[in-house]
Amino acid sequence: FSTFVLIMIVTVGVIAFGATIVAKLLNKASILAYRSLIKTRPV
């Protein structure tokens, strides 16, 4: 039982860590795309 709980905790931790990395990458990509759009299309 303890090993199962440990595996579950590790799995959740890895998923959360990967999700945060993906979110940061998407955030940076969206910011770069937004800046490029502003540069190409000045309002």
C-alpha positions in Angstrom: 0.0 0.0 0.0 2.8 2.4 0.9 4.6 1.7 -2.4 1.4 2.4 -4.3 0.9 5.7 -2.5 4.5 6.6 -3.2 4.1 5.8 -6.9 0.9 7.9 -7.1 2.6 10.9 -5.4 5.6 10.6 -7.8 3.3 10.4 -10.8 1.3 13.4 -9.7 4.5 15.4 -9.0 5.9 14.6 -12.5 2.6 15.5 -14.2 2.4 18.8 -12.3 6.1 19.6 -13.0 5.6 18.9 -16.7 2.4 20.9 -16.8 4.2 23.9 -15.3 7.0 23.7 -17.8 4.5 23.5 -20.7 2.6 26.4 -19.3 5.7 28.5 -19.0 6.8 27.6 -22.6 3.3 28.5 -23.9 3.3 31.7 -22.0 6.7 32.7 -23.4 5.6 31.7 -26.9 2.3 33.7 -26.7 4.2 36.8 -25.4 6.7 36.6 -28.3 3.9 36.1 -30.8 2.0 39.0 -29.3 5.1 41.3 -29.4 5.8 40.3 -33.0 2.2 41.1 -34.0 2.5 44.5 -32.3 5.7 45.2 -34.2 4.3 44.1 -37.6 0.9 45.8 -37.0 1.3 49.0 -35.1 -2.1 50.3 -33.8 
